[in-house]
Amino acid sequence: MQPSIGLSHKVIDVAFTPRFTLARFHSMSYGARALENEPGRMADVRSLENSWIPFMEPTVTFRVGYKYIKYSMQLTISQALRDEYYSETNVSDYFQRAAFNVGASFNFGRWLNESRR
């Protein structure tokens, strides 16, 4: 469950979602040569296994289109909270900090309701 606040118009939708997540990584596996020349970083990564890590992930969504179909763009910024909790490991160094998604949304319910009139 995540709250959103936004504006909706016939052609444009804009929304802001202040999302919070809690992730736990277990049964992690590594390639045979992953960080082989950096034992300190490998120890940092291994220290994250079986740890609960809170993230703040604010998201902005923008949709443009008309009636039943809107093209969608979404930008998410991800920041681990409480980095200092994990000894000297800076958790944010090991996760993707931003994601940009594009796609389309179809409003089949509206299309069905208007076709029945």
N, CA, C and O atoms as a GROMACS GRO file, in nm:
protein
  468
    1MET      N    1   0.085  -0.116   0.000
    1MET     CA    2   0.000   0.000   0.000
    1MET      C    3   0.090   0.123   0.000
    1MET      O    4   0.182   0.134   0.080
    2GLN      N    5   0.061   0.216  -0.091
    2GLN     CA    6   0.142   0.337  -0.099
    2GLN      C    7   0.053   0.455  -0.135
    2GLN      O    8  -0.028   0.447  -0.227
    3PRO      N    9   0.068   0.565  -0.062
    3PRO     CA   10  -0.014   0.683  -0.091
    3PRO      C   11   0.038   0.757  -0.213
    3PRO      O   12   0.157   0.752  -0.244
    4SER      N   13  -0.053   0.824  -0.282
    4SER     CA   14  -0.016   0.909  -0.396
    4SER      C   15  -0.099   1.035  -0.391
    4SER      O   16  -0.212   1.035  -0.341
    5ILE      N   17  -0.043   1.140  -0.443
    5ILE     CA   18  -0.118   1.264  -0.459
    5ILE      C   19  -0.091   1.311  -0.601
    5ILE      O   20   0.022   1.306  -0.649
    6GLY      N   21  -0.197   1.357  -0.668
    6GLY     CA   22  -0.177   1.398  -0.806
    6GLY      C   23  -0.293   1.475  -0.863
    6GLY      O   24  -0.392   1.503  -0.795
    7LEU      N   25  -0.279   1.509  -0.988
    7LEU     CA   26  -0.381   1.580  -1.064
    7LEU      C   27  -0.416   1.497  -1.187
    7LEU      O   28  -0.329   1.436  -1.249
    8SER      N   29  -0.543   1.496  -1.220
    8SER     CA   30  -0.588   1.420  -1.336
    8SER      C   31  -0.673   1.509  -1.426
    8SER      O   32  -0.759   1.584  -1.378
    9HIS      N   33  -0.648   1.500  -1.553
    9HIS     CA   34  -0.721   1.578  -1.654
    9HIS      C   35  -0.754   1.483  -1.768
    9HIS      O   36  -0.705   1.370  -1.770
   10LYS      N   37  -0.837   1.526  -1.861
   10LYS     CA   38  -0.872   1.438  -1.973
   10LYS      C   39  -0.750   1.390  -2.049
   10LYS      O   40  -0.748   1.277  -2.098
   11VAL      N   41  -0.648   1.473  -2.059
   11VAL     CA   42  -0.533   1.442  -2.141
   11VAL      C   43  -0.407   1.408  -2.058
   11VAL      O   44  -0.327   1.325  -2.100
   12ILE      N   45  -0.390   1.471  -1.943
   12ILE     CA   46  -0.266   1.459  -1.866
   12ILE      C   47  -0.296   1.416  -1.722
   12ILE      O   48  -0.390   1.465  -1.660
   13ASP      N   49  -0.214   1.324  -1.669
   13ASP     CA   50  -0.216   1.285  -1.528
   13ASP      C   51  -0.075   1.304  -1.473
   13ASP      O   52   0.023   1.268  -1.539
   14VAL      N   53  -0.064   1.360  -1.354
   14VAL     CA   54   0.064   1.374  -1.285
   14VAL      C   55   0.043   1.328  -1.141
   14VAL      O   56  -0.055   1.367  -1.078
   15ALA      N   57   0.135   1.246  -1.089
   15ALA     CA   58   0.121   1.198  -0.951
   15ALA      C   59   0.257   1.190  -0.884
   15ALA      O   60   0.359   1.166  -0.948
   16PHE      N   61   0.257   1.212  -0.753
   16PHE     CA   62   0.376   1.195  -0.670
   16PHE      C   63   0.344   1.088  -0.567
   16PHE      O   64   0.239   1.092  -0.502
   17THR      N   65   0.434   0.992  -0.552
   17THR     CA   66   0.416   0.882  -0.458
   17THR      C   67   0.537   0.873  -0.366
   17THR      O   68   0.646   0.838  -0.412
   18PRO      N   69   0.522   0.904  -0.238
   18PRO     CA   70   0.634   0.892  -0.143
   18PRO      C   71   0.641   0.749  -0.087
   18PRO      O   72   0.595   0.723   0.024
   19ARG      N   73   0.700   0.659  -0.165
   19ARG     CA   74   0.699   0.517  -0.131
   19ARG      C   75   0.812   0.482  -0.033
   19ARG      O   76   0.923   0.534  -0.044
   20PHE      N   77   0.782   0.394   0.062
   20PHE     CA   78   0.881   0.340   0.154
   20PHE      C   79   0.878   0.188   0.142
   20PHE      O   80   0.770   0.128   0.138
   21THR      N   81   0.995   0.126   0.135
   21THR     CA   82   1.002  -0.019   0.124
   21THR      C   83   1.100  -0.074   0.227
   21THR      O   84   1.186  -0.003   0.279
   22LEU      N   85   1.084  -0.202   0.255
   22LEU     CA   86   1.174  -0.272   0.346
   22LEU      C   87   1.215  -0.400   0.274
   22LEU      O   88   1.132  -0.486   0.247
   23ALA      N   89   1.344  -0.412   0.244
   23ALA     CA   90   1.393  -0.526   0.166
   23ALA      C   91   1.484  -0.614   0.252
   23ALA      O   92   1.558  -0.565   0.337
   24ARG      N   93   1.476  -0.744   0.226
   24ARG     CA   94   1.565  -0.839   0.293
   24ARG      C   95   1.624  -0.929   0.186
   24ARG      O   96   1.552  -0.989   0.107
   25PHE      N   97   1.754  -0.937   0.183
   25PHE     CA   98   1.823  -1.016   0.083
   25PHE      C   99   1.877  -1.143   0.148
   25PHE      O  100   1.950  -1.138   0.247
   26HIS      N  101   1.839  -1.256   0.091
   26HIS     CA  102   1.886  -1.384   0.145
   26HIS      C  103   1.923  -1.476   0.030
   26HIS      O  104   1.880  -1.455  -0.083
   27SER      N  105   2.001  -1.577   0.060
   27SER     CA  106   2.050  -1.673  -0.041
   27SER      C  107   2.118  -1.601  -0.157
   27SER      O  108   2.095  -1.633  -0.274
   28MET      N  109   2.200  -1.504  -0.124
   28MET     CA  110   2.272  -1.429  -0.227
   28MET      C  111   2.380  -1.518  -0.286
   28MET      O  112   2.444  -1.595  -0.215
   29SER      N  113   2.402  -1.506  -0.416
   29SER     CA  114   2.510  -1.581  -0.480
   29SER      C  115   2.594  -1.482  -0.561
   29SER      O  116   2.545  -1.377  -0.603
   30TYR      N  117   2.718  -1.516  -0.581
   30TYR     CA  118   2.812  -1.427  -0.646
   30TYR      C  119   2.885  -1.503  -0.755
   30TYR      O  120   2.904  -1.624  -0.744
   31GLY      N  121   2.924  -1.434  -0.858
   31GLY     CA  122   3.006  -1.494  -0.962
   31GLY      C  123   3.144  -1.528  -0.907
   31GLY      O  124   3.188  -1.468  -0.809
   32ALA      N  125   3.210  -1.624  -0.967
   32ALA     CA  126   3.339  -1.673  -0.917
   32ALA      C  127   3.443  -1.561  -0.906
   32ALA      O  128   3.532  -1.568  -0.821
   33ARG      N  129   3.432  -1.459  -0.989
   33ARG     CA  130   3.534  -1.354  -0.989
   33ARG      C  131   3.478  -1.220  -0.940
   33ARG      O  132   3.543  -1.116  -0.956
   34ALA      N  133   3.361  -1.221  -0.883
   34ALA     CA  134   3.299  -1.096  -0.836
   34ALA      C  135   3.383  -1.032  -0.727
   34ALA      O  136   3.408  -1.092  -0.622
   35LEU      N  137   3.427  -0.913  -0.752
   35LEU     CA  138   3.504  -0.834  -0.655
   35LEU      C  139   3.623  -0.910  -0.599
   35LEU      O  140   3.660  -0.889  -0.483
   36GLU      N  141   3.685  -0.998  -0.679
   36GLU     CA  142   3.796  -1.079  -0.629
   36GLU      C  143   3.917  -0.995  -0.589
   36GLU      O  144   3.995  -1.036  -0.503
   37ASN      N  145   3.934  -0.880  -0.649
   37ASN     CA  146   4.047  -0.793  -0.614
   37ASN      C  147   4.010  -0.690  -0.509
   37ASN      O  148   4.091  -0.603  -0.475
   38GLU      N  149   3.890  -0.698  -0.457
   38GLU     CA  150   3.843  -0.602  -0.357
   38GLU      C  151   3.777  -0.677  -0.241
   38GLU      O  152   3.655  -0.672  -0.227
   39PRO      N  153   3.855  -0.744  -0.158
   39PRO     CA  154   3.797  -0.824  -0.049
   39PRO      C  155   3.717  -0.740   0.050
   39PRO      O  156   3.620  -0.791   0.108
   40GLY      N  157   3.754  -0.616   0.071
   40GLY     CA  158   3.677  -0.529   0.162
   40GLY      C  159   3.537  -0.504   0.110
   40GLY      O  160   3.440  -0.510   0.186
   41ARG      N  161   3.525  -0.477  -0.020
   41ARG     CA  162   3.391  -0.455  -0.078
   41ARG      C  163   3.310  -0.584  -0.077
   41ARG      O  164   3.189  -0.579  -0.055
   42MET      N  165   3.374  -0.698  -0.100
   42MET     CA  166   3.301  -0.826  -0.096
   42MET      C  167   3.248  -0.850   0.044
   42MET      O  168   3.135  -0.898   0.060
   43ALA      N  169   3.325  -0.818   0.146
   43ALA     CA  170   3.279  -0.834   0.284
   43ALA      C  171   3.160  -0.742   0.310
   43ALA      O  172   3.066  -0.780   0.380
   44ASP      N  173   3.164  -0.620   0.254
   44ASP     CA  174   3.051  -0.527   0.268
   44ASP      C  175   2.924  -0.586   0.208
   44ASP      O  176   2.818  -0.584   0.270
   45VAL      N  177   2.937  -0.639   0.087
   45VAL     CA  178   2.820  -0.697   0.020
   45VAL      C  179   2.766  -0.816   0.100
   45VAL      O  180   2.645  -0.829   0.118
   46ARG      N  181   2.855  -0.901   0.147
   46ARG     CA  182   2.811  -1.018   0.225
   46ARG      C  183   2.746  -0.977   0.356
   46ARG      O  184   2.659  -1.049   0.406
   47SER      N  185   2.787  -0.864   0.413
   47SER     CA  186   2.726  -0.820   0.539
   47SER      C  187   2.580  -0.778   0.521
   47SER      O  188   2.506  -0.768   0.619
   48LEU      N  189   2.539  -0.755   0.398
   48LEU     CA  190   2.400  -0.715   0.372
   48LEU      C  191   2.305  -0.836   0.371
   48LEU      O  192   2.184  -0.819   0.385
   49GLU      N  193   2.359  -0.957   0.354
   49GLU     CA  194   2.275  -1.076   0.348
   49GLU      C  195   2.200  -1.096   0.480
   49GLU      O  196   2.258  -1.083   0.588
   50ASN      N  197   2.072  -1.128   0.468
   50ASN     CA  198   1.981  -1.150   0.581
   50ASN      C  199   1.961  -1.026   0.668
   50ASN      O  200   1.922  -1.037   0.784
   51SER      N  201   1.986  -0.909   0.613
   51SER     CA  202   1.961  -0.783   0.683
   51SER      C  203   1.835  -0.718   0.626
   51SER      O  204   1.812  -0.723   0.505
   52TRP      N  205   1.757  -0.658   0.711
   52TRP     CA  206   1.641  -0.580   0.666
   52TRP      C  207   1.690  -0.440   0.635
   52TRP      O  208   1.751  -0.375   0.721
   53ILE      N  209   1.666  -0.392   0.515
   53ILE     CA  210   1.716  -0.262   0.473
   53ILE      C  211   1.599  -0.174   0.431
   53ILE      O  212   1.529  -0.205   0.335
   54PRO      N  213   1.576  -0.063   0.502
   54PRO     CA  214   1.468   0.028   0.465
   54PRO      C  215   1.513   0.123   0.353
   54PRO      O  216   1.627   0.170   0.352
   55PHE      N  217   1.422   0.151   0.262
   55PHE     CA  218   1.448   0.242   0.151
   55PHE      C  219   1.337   0.347   0.143
   55PHE      O  220   1.221   0.319   0.174
   56MET      N  221   1.374   0.467   0.103
   56MET     CA  222   1.278   0.571   0.067
   56MET      C  223   1.287   0.582  -0.085
   56MET      O  224   1.395   0.600  -0.141
   57GLU      N  225   1.172   0.571  -0.153
   57GLU     CA  226   1.170   0.570  -0.298
   57GLU      C  227   1.062   0.664  -0.353
   57GLU      O  228   0.957   0.617  -0.398
   58PRO      N  229   1.086   0.794  -0.349
   58PRO     CA  230   0.986   0.886  -0.406
   58PRO      C  231   0.976   0.866  -0.557
   58PRO      O  232   1.077   0.847  -0.626
   59THR      N  233   0.853   0.870  -0.607
   59THR     CA  234   0.826   0.842  -0.747
   59THR      C  235   0.738   0.951  -0.806
   59THR      O  236   0.643   0.997  -0.742
   60VAL      N  237   0.768   0.991  -0.929
   60VAL     CA  238   0.685   1.084  -1.003
   60VAL      C  239   0.635   1.011  -1.127
   60VAL      O  240   0.714   0.952  -1.202
   61THR      N  241   0.504   1.016  -1.149
   61THR     CA  242   0.443   0.951  -1.264
   61THR      C  243   0.375   1.056  -1.351
   61THR      O  244   0.306   1.144  -1.300
   62PHE      N  245   0.395   1.046  -1.480
   62PHE     CA  246   0.336   1.139  -1.577
   62PHE      C  247   0.271   1.056  -1.686
   62PHE      O  248   0.335   0.968  -1.745
   63ARG      N  249   0.144   1.083  -1.715
   63ARG     CA  250   0.073   1.013  -1.823
   63ARG      C  251   0.012   1.116  -1.917
   63ARG      O  252  -0.038   1.220  -1.873
   64VAL      N  253   0.017   1.086  -2.045
   64VAL     CA  254  -0.045   1.173  -2.144
   64VAL      C  255  -0.114   1.084  -2.249
   64VAL      O  256  -0.059   0.982  -2.291
   65GLY      N  257  -0.232   1.125  -2.289
   65GLY     CA  258  -0.310   1.049  -2.386
   65GLY      C  259  -0.454   1.096  -2.384
   65GLY      O  260  -0.484   1.205  -2.335
   66TYR      N  261  -0.542   1.014  -2.438
   66TYR     CA  262  -0.682   1.055  -2.444
   66TYR      C  263  -0.772   0.933  -2.431
   66TYR      O  264  -0.741   0.825  -2.483
   67LYS      N  265  -0.880   0.951  -2.362
   67LYS     CA  266  -0.982   0.849  -2.338
   67LYS      C  267  -0.927   0.721  -2.279
   67LYS      O  268  -0.901   0.715  -2.159
   68TYR      N  269  -0.909   0.618  -2.362
   68TYR     CA  270  -0.881   0.484  -2.311
   68TYR      C  271  -0.734   0.447  -2.303
   68TYR      O  272  -0.700   0.346  -2.242
   69ILE      N  273  -0.647   0.525  -2.362
   69ILE     CA  274  -0.505   0.490  -2.362
   69ILE      C  275  -0.421   0.614  -2.327
   69ILE      O  276  -0.441   0.723  -2.380
   70LYS      N  277  -0.326   0.592  -2.236
   70LYS     CA  278  -0.233   0.699  -2.200
   70LYS      C  279  -0.092   0.640  -2.194
   70LYS      O  280  -0.071   0.532  -2.141
   71TYR      N  281   0.002   0.714  -2.250
   71TYR     CA  282   0.142   0.675  -2.242
   71TYR      C  283   0.195   0.721  -2.108
   71TYR      O  284   0.162   0.830  -2.061
   72SER      N  285   0.275   0.639  -2.048
   72SER     CA  286   0.316   0.662  -1.910
   72SER      C  287   0.469   0.669  -1.898
   72SER      O  288   0.541   0.593  -1.963
   73MET      N  289   0.516   0.762  -1.815
   73MET     CA  290   0.657   0.774  -1.782
   73MET      C  291   0.666   0.784  -1.630
   73MET      O  292   0.585   0.852  -1.567
   74GLN      N  293   0.765   0.716  -1.573
   74GLN     CA  294   0.777   0.716  -1.427
   74GLN      C  295   0.925   0.722  -1.389
   74GLN      O  296   1.008   0.649  -1.443
   75LEU      N  297   0.957   0.811  -1.294
   75LEU     CA  298   1.092   0.825  -1.243
   75LEU      C  299   1.091   0.794  -1.094
   75LEU      O  300   1.014   0.853  -1.018
   76THR      N  301   1.178   0.702  -1.052
   76THR     CA  302   1.189   0.664  -0.911
   76THR      C  303   1.333   0.685  -0.866
   76THR      O  304   1.427   0.642  -0.933
   77ILE      N  305   1.348   0.750  -0.752
   77ILE     CA  306   1.479   0.768  -0.690
   77ILE      C  307   1.479   0.681  -0.564
   77ILE      O  308   1.385   0.686  -0.484
   78SER      N  309   1.584   0.601  -0.547
   78SER     CA  310   1.590   0.509  -0.434
   78SER      C  311   1.706   0.545  -0.342
   78SER      O  312   1.820   0.558  -0.387
   79GLN      N  313   1.677   0.560  -0.214
   79GLN     CA  314   1.780   0.594  -0.116
   79GLN      C  315   1.765   0.502   0.005
   79GLN      O  316   1.659   0.498   0.068
   80ALA      N  317   1.870   0.430   0.037
   80ALA     CA  318   1.868   0.346   0.158
   80ALA      C  319   1.868   0.438   0.279
   80ALA      O  320   1.939   0.538   0.283
   81LEU      N  321   1.788   0.404   0.377
   81LEU     CA  322   1.782   0.481   0.501
   81LEU      C  323   1.875   0.418   0.603
   81LEU      O  324   1.895   0.296   0.602
   82ARG      N  325   1.930   0.498   0.690
   82ARG     CA  326   2.014   0.450   0.800
   82ARG      C  327   2.137   0.374   0.751
   82ARG      O  328   2.165   0.264   0.799
   83ASP      N  329   2.211   0.432   0.657
   83ASP     CA  330   2.335   0.369   0.610
   83ASP      C  331   2.432   0.340   0.724
   83ASP      O  332   2.501   0.239   0.723
   84GLU      N  333   2.437   0.430   0.824
   84GLU     CA  334   2.534   0.414   0.932
   84GLU      C  335   2.506   0.290   1.016
   84GLU      O  336   2.595   0.244   1.088
   85TYR      N  337   2.385   0.236   1.009
   85TYR     CA  338   2.349   0.117   1.087
   85TYR      C  339   2.430  -0.005   1.044
   85TYR      O  340   2.455  -0.095   1.124
   86TYR      N  341   2.471  -0.008   0.919
   86TYR     CA  342   2.541  -0.124   0.864
   86TYR      C  343   2.692  -0.104   0.870
   86TYR      O  344   2.759  -0.106   0.767
   87SER      N  345   2.745  -0.085   0.989
   87SER     CA  346   2.888  -0.063   1.016
   87SER      C  347   2.943   0.041   0.920
   87SER      O  348   2.891   0.152   0.912
   88GLU      N  349   3.047   0.005   0.846
   88GLU     CA  350   3.107   0.102   0.755
   88GLU      C  351   3.058   0.083   0.612
   88GLU      O  352   3.108   0.148   0.521
   89THR      N  353   2.961  -0.003   0.593
   89THR     CA  354   2.907  -0.028   0.460
   89THR      C  355   2.812   0.083   0.421
   89THR      O  356   2.716   0.111   0.493
   90ASN      N  357   2.837   0.145   0.308
   90ASN     CA  358   2.744   0.244   0.255
   90ASN      C  359   2.648   0.168   0.164
   90ASN      O  360   2.678   0.142   0.047
   91VAL      N  361   2.532   0.132   0.218
   91VAL     CA  362   2.436   0.047   0.148
   91VAL      C  363   2.399   0.103   0.012
   91VAL      O  364   2.381   0.027  -0.084
   92SER      N  365   2.389   0.233   0.001
   92SER     CA  366   2.347   0.296  -0.125
   92SER      C  367   2.444   0.269  -0.240
   92SER      O  368   2.406   0.280  -0.357
   93ASP      N  369   2.568   0.233  -0.209
   93ASP     CA  370   2.664   0.203  -0.315
   93ASP      C  371   2.633   0.074  -0.389
   93ASP      O  372   2.686   0.051  -0.498
   94TYR      N  373   2.549  -0.012  -0.332
   94TYR     CA  374   2.524  -0.144  -0.389
   94TYR      C  375   2.385  -0.160  -0.451
   94TYR      O  376   2.347  -0.271  -0.488
   95PHE      N  377   2.311  -0.052  -0.462
   95PHE     CA  378   2.176  -0.059  -0.518
   95PHE      C  379   2.157   0.048  -0.623
   95PHE      O  380   2.222   0.152  -0.622
   96GLN      N  381   2.066   0.020  -0.714
   96GLN     CA  382   2.034   0.114  -0.820
   96GLN      C  383   1.966   0.237  -0.760
   96GLN      O  384   1.865   0.223  -0.690
   97ARG      N  385   2.019   0.355  -0.784
   97ARG     CA  386   1.967   0.477  -0.723
   97ARG      C  387   1.850   0.539  -0.797
   97ARG      O  388   1.772   0.614  -0.737
   98ALA      N  389   1.835   0.509  -0.924
   98ALA     CA  390   1.726   0.569  -1.001
   98ALA      C  391   1.675   0.470  -1.104
   98ALA      O  392   1.750   0.386  -1.154
   99ALA      N  393   1.548   0.482  -1.135
   99ALA     CA  394   1.487   0.399  -1.240
   99ALA      C  395   1.392   0.486  -1.320
   99ALA      O  396   1.317   0.566  -1.264
  100PHE      N  397   1.395   0.469  -1.451
  100PHE     CA  398   1.304   0.541  -1.540
  100PHE      C  399   1.228   0.437  -1.620
  100PHE      O  400   1.289   0.353  -1.688
  101ASN      N  401   1.096   0.440  -1.614
  101ASN     CA  402   1.012   0.343  -1.682
  101ASN      C  403   0.919   0.414  -1.779
  101ASN      O  404   0.874   0.525  -1.753
  102VAL      N  405   0.890   0.350  -1.889
  102VAL     CA  406   0.792   0.399  -1.985
  102VAL      C  407   0.697   0.286  -2.019
  102VAL      O  408   0.733   0.168  -2.010
  103GLY      N  409   0.577   0.322  -2.058
  103GLY     CA  410   0.480   0.220  -2.094
  103GLY      C  411   0.349   0.286  -2.136
  103GLY      O  412   0.345   0.404  -2.167
  104ALA      N  413   0.244   0.207  -2.136
  104ALA     CA  414   0.112   0.256  -2.173
  104ALA      C  415   0.011   0.200  -2.075
  104ALA      O  416   0.026   0.088  -2.026
  105SER      N  417  -0.092   0.277  -2.047
  105SER     CA  418  -0.200   0.227  -1.962
  105SER      C  419  -0.330   0.232  -2.042
  105SER      O  420  -0.359   0.327  -2.114
  106PHE      N  421  -0.406   0.127  -2.025
  106PHE     CA  422  -0.534   0.114  -2.095
  106PHE      C  423  -0.646   0.114  -1.991
  106PHE      O  424  -0.638   0.043  -1.891
  107ASN      N  425  -0.749   0.194  -2.015
  107ASN     CA  426  -0.862   0.201  -1.923
  107ASN      C  427  -0.977   0.121  -1.983
  107ASN      O  428  -1.069   0.177  -2.042
  108PHE      N  429  -0.972  -0.012  -1.966
  108PHE     CA  430  -1.074  -0.099  -2.022
  108PHE      C  431  -1.210  -0.077  -1.956
  108PHE      O  432  -1.312  -0.086  -2.024
  109GLY      N  433  -1.213  -0.047  -1.827
  109GLY     CA  434  -1.339  -0.023  -1.757
  109GLY      C  435  -1.414   0.095  -1.816
  109GLY      O  436  -1.535   0.087  -1.838
  110ARG      N  437  -1.344   0.203  -1.840
  110ARG     CA  438  -1.409   0.321  -1.900
  110ARG      C  439  -1.457   0.290  -2.041
  110ARG      O  440  -1.566   0.330  -2.081
  111TRP      N  441  -1.374   0.217  -2.117
  111TRP     CA  442  -1.412   0.181  -2.253
  111TRP      C  443  -1.538   0.095  -2.253
  111TRP      O  444  -1.627   0.116  -2.336
  112LEU      N  445  -1.548  -0.003  -2.161
  112LEU     CA  446  -1.667  -0.088  -2.152
  112LEU      C  447  -1.789  -0.009  -2.110
  112LEU      O  448  -1.897  -0.025  -2.168
  113ASN      N  449  -1.774   0.077  -2.011
  113ASN     CA  450  -1.888   0.158  -1.964
  113ASN      C  451  -1.942   0.249  -2.073
  113ASN      O  452  -2.063   0.262  -2.088
  114GLU      N  453  -1.853   0.312  -2.150
  114GLU     CA  454  -1.898   0.402  -2.256
  114GLU      C  455  -1.955   0.326  -2.375
  114GLU      O  456  -2.041   0.379  -2.444
  115SER      N  457  -1.908   0.204  -2.400
  115SER     CA  458  -1.961   0.126  -2.512
  115SER      C  459  -2.099   0.068  -2.482
  115SER      O  460  -2.172   0.032  -2.575
  116ARG      N  461  -2.135   0.059  -2.354
  116ARG     CA  462  -2.267   0.006  -2.316
  116ARG      C  463  -2.376   0.113  -2.320
  116ARG      O  464  -2.495   0.080  -2.311
  117ARG      N  465  -2.340   0.236  -2.333
  117ARG     CA  466  -2.440   0.344  -2.334
  117ARG      C  467  -2.514   0.351  -2.464
  117ARG      O  468  -2.602   0.436  -2.480
   0.00000   0.00000   0.00000
